[in-house]
Structures are given as C-alpha cells and as structure tokens.
C-alpha cells in the first residue's frame, strides 16, 4: 500500500514572533495527519505543546528522553497537551529544534493516538536532546484544529510548521 502525502498548509513565523501556530478547518478526507516542525522559542524553556480542537484536557503520554547520554522516562496522564521539543533562547543563535507528530485515524470516532519524535542541539553542541513519545487524546471528535504553543515566550521568526494529510492508496 502506497502512501500519498499532501501538504495542507505551511506556517512560517514572521518578524516579531507568534504566540502560537494553528491549523484550522482540517478536512476529514485523509487517513492520517503528519506535522513537521522546525521551531525556536523566545523564552527559556525548550518545548512546545500540541493540542487538538482547542481542547486542553484528557491527554496522556509516555516520553523517553535522551540528554547527553542520560536517559529519562516520564509518564503523564490527564495533562493539558502533548509535548515536543523546540530550541529555546539559550541556544546557539539561529539554531532550531525539529519535531514530527504523526496522528493516525484523526477523523475516526475513536479516541486519538499520536507519536512524537523531536531533537534539539543547543549551546554550540554543549547538550543535545532526543525525545520520542507516544500520546493519546481521550476524545472521539474528529480532529479539525491542531494548535502549537511554545512552552515559554513566543515562537521566534523563521519557525516553520507544515501539516500534511496522508492518504492510503492501493
């Protein structure tokens, strides 16, 4: 089975930054969604929150984080969002973190699942993070809006996010 990726929308943050990035009116015509992000925050926290349909409840995730060779596993239940890495203001100038969020069966009437993979390299390679996580949103509504919000500050200029719709073809 071949997969067809179709870019639904791309957002590039302009000068002055942005408090969030939002994809709205997502059509239900695809089987899955894929979100690719290159992000930098203006605050001193290296993360970003991912929410669906402007809902800030009923998320859970299991995260595996590698930080300069150390590994940490965390679990969160009943949280307000899913979480992915983003470079923060303490990082080397012009550095950006990369993240990918895969959301299968986003339009189904079942609870939603997501996998997240993100990496950061900050302060001239002084430290690096790699995170993979699996998350869920306990809600049966089709996902029609995806919102990204930095953990601190705003998104810096040139932060980019592209949302793809994926169709399974035979």
Secondary structure as GFF3:
##gff-version 3
##sequence-region A 1 170
A	DSSP	beta_strand	2	12	.	.	.	ID=ss1
A	DSSP	beta_strand	20	23	.	.	.	ID=ss2
A	DSSP	beta_strand	32	39	.	.	.	ID=ss3
A	DSSP	beta_strand	47	52	.	.	.	ID=ss4
A	DSSP	beta_strand	59	67	.	.	.	ID=ss5
A	DSSP	beta_strand	70	79	.	.	.	ID=ss6
A	DSSP	beta_strand	82	85	.	.	.	ID=ss7
A	DSSP	beta_strand	97	104	.	.	.	ID=ss8
A	DSSP	beta_strand	112	122	.	.	.	ID=ss9
A	DSSP	beta_strand	127	137	.	.	.	ID=ss10
A	DSSP	beta_strand	146	150	.	.	.	ID=ss11
A	DSSP	beta_strand	160	169	.	.	.	ID=ss12
###
